[in-house]
Amino acid sequence: MNFLKVERLIPYLREGRWPTIWCPGCGNGIILKAFLEAVDELKIRRDRMAVVSGIGCSSRATGYIDFNTLHTLHGRAIAFATGVKLAKPDFKVAVLGGDGDILAIGGNHFLHACRRNIDLTIVVFNNMIYGMTGGQNSPTTPLEKVASTAPFGNIEKPLDVVKVATAAGATYVARATVYHYPLLVRYIMKALKHRGTSVVEAVTNCHTYYGRYNKIPNAAKMLEYFKNNSVMLDKSKNMSPEELENKIVIGEFHEEDKPTFHDLYKKIAAKFIS
């Protein structure tokens, strides 16, 4: 660990709010550090950035960092972030939230942010379960995995965050796990620099609920699982569906330059402003 780098991140924290509510070993802390490291590397000023979250374990992140932050209603983080970006188009605006908050109750806002190509960076903390409210299955819980509301195994086909984001129109889409920390930092940096809707799926561990229910009862075991079951995108293209079963494909899935919502808004507004 680069302790100098960790020391550099302290000014980004609201130290009076620590320690966090997260369970020991929770991957949310890894994602938050990756986000702060990306911000630090890009030299983004805290007073020129807004970070928005909804409700859930990961959404508590905005309380622990010293930016312009909004801790909003359940599922509405992207809607609030859209408003911030419209009011402050020169701000960097990021959304930090979980798979339940962003893809279940907030799924509609996620789709339309991608469709509009709003200049937002959306980091999805995907722990494949509802951690804060008791371990219910979420939109990303894999088939046959156990949850408090699926005691005999989940029968609902999970959403693929990457495919949904790409199909909806996001212009930068990537995925990494908390085990692959350098990749996570790199992808968040690229997302923050990108103009348009950027989605980074960060696959993380909730060993307290998902892991315990599915016989991976501690953080170390879940990180080992991510290590052994992740495949880089380029390699996955030469693998059969059978070989890819239960694998986590990581990498950069989509990147394109395309006019943002603000670009189009300014263009049409110019026609009516003398």
PyMOL commands that set and color helices and strands:
alter all, ss='L'
color gray80, all
select helices_A, chain A and resi 3-12+15-17+28-42+46-48+58-64+77-87+99-105+107-116+161-168+181-193+207-213+219-229+233-236+241-244+261-270
alter helices_A, ss='H'
color red, helices_A
select strands_A, chain A and resi 49-53+68-71+92-98+121-126+172-177+198-203+230-232+248-255
alter strands_A, ss='S'
color yellow, strands_A
deselect
rebuild
show_as cartoon
